[in-house]
């Protein structure tokens, strides 16, 4: 994936995150998976810690 495309998507659609991987489904030409990680070290909203501990996991599916 081009850095230009990744930077554009990060700045315009996922501010505060950087894209680590983009993959396209081999089964369906309409499925794209975008993997994100925080651009800065995260702060847990529950405990205020800077440790990278996942308390929640959210998956979103966008369909047209």
C-alpha positions as CSV (number, residue, x, y, z in Angstrom):
1,X,0.0,0.0,0.0
2,X,1.3,3.4,-0.9
3,X,2.3,5.7,1.9
4,X,0.4,8.5,0.2
5,X,-2.9,6.6,0.2
6,X,-2.4,5.5,3.8
7,X,-1.5,9.0,5.0
8,X,-4.6,10.4,3.1
9,X,-6.9,7.9,4.7
10,X,-5.4,8.4,8.2
11,X,-5.7,12.2,8.1
12,X,-9.2,12.4,6.5
13,X,-11.0,9.3,7.9
14,X,-9.1,8.1,11.0
15,X,-7.5,11.1,12.7
16,X,-5.3,10.1,15.6
17,X,-4.6,6.7,14.1
18,X,-2.2,5.2,11.6
19,X,-3.0,2.5,9.2
20,X,-0.9,-0.6,9.7
21,X,-2.5,-2.8,7.0
22,X,-5.1,-2.7,4.3
23,X,-6.3,-6.0,2.8
24,X,-8.9,-6.9,0.2
25,X,-11.1,-9.9,0.4
26,X,-10.4,-12.6,-2.2
27,X,-14.0,-13.9,-1.9
28,X,-15.8,-10.6,-2.4
29,X,-14.6,-7.6,-4.3
30,X,-16.4,-5.3,-1.9
31,X,-14.8,-6.3,1.4
32,X,-11.8,-4.2,2.6
33,X,-10.1,-4.6,6.0
34,X,-8.2,-1.7,7.5
35,X,-6.1,-2.3,10.6
36,X,-5.4,0.8,12.7
37,X,-3.3,1.6,15.7
38,X,-3.1,4.8,17.7
39,X,-0.6,7.4,16.5
40,X,0.2,8.3,20.1
41,X,0.4,6.1,23.1
42,X,-3.2,5.5,24.3
43,X,-4.6,6.5,27.6
44,X,-7.2,4.2,29.1
45,X,-10.5,6.0,29.7
46,X,-11.3,3.6,32.5
47,X,-8.1,3.7,34.6
48,X,-6.0,6.6,33.1
49,X,-3.0,4.3,32.5
50,X,-0.6,4.6,29.6
51,X,-0.1,0.9,29.5
52,X,-1.3,-0.8,26.3
53,X,-4.0,-2.9,27.8
54,X,-7.1,-3.5,25.8
55,X,-10.3,-3.3,27.9
56,X,-12.6,-3.1,25.0
57,X,-12.7,-4.3,21.4
58,X,-14.9,-2.8,18.8
59,X,-15.4,-4.0,15.3
60,X,-17.5,-2.0,12.8
61,X,-18.9,-3.2,9.5
62,X,-19.9,-0.5,7.0
63,X,-22.3,-1.6,4.3
64,X,-23.9,0.4,1.6
